[in-house]
Amino acid sequence: MSNPHPVRDSVERASTPAVTALAGLPTWATTIVWLALLVLAALVGPPVGWVLLAAAILFVAWLLYLVWPYASTNAKLMRVAVLLVGVAVVLVRLLPR
């Protein structure tokens, strides 16, 4: 499918090997890995925790970007909610009471 946006085309092309590898995994595997990254980030603490948290958020943002044109409204809302939860966790960690 030809896309009028060259940036999206290049991101999709560069993401093809990773997406193909993810498609070969069980559907629950990416969720478990994402949750493990979040739990480890909370347990380890800075600076390694920040890296793990950033990896988890970037992973969800990357998937959200890739599926946006093809996802249903409910799927988009769910992914945006997950991304916002990740950002909220970062803000809570950055700005403790």
Beta strands, then each sheet from edge to edge (+ up, - down):
end
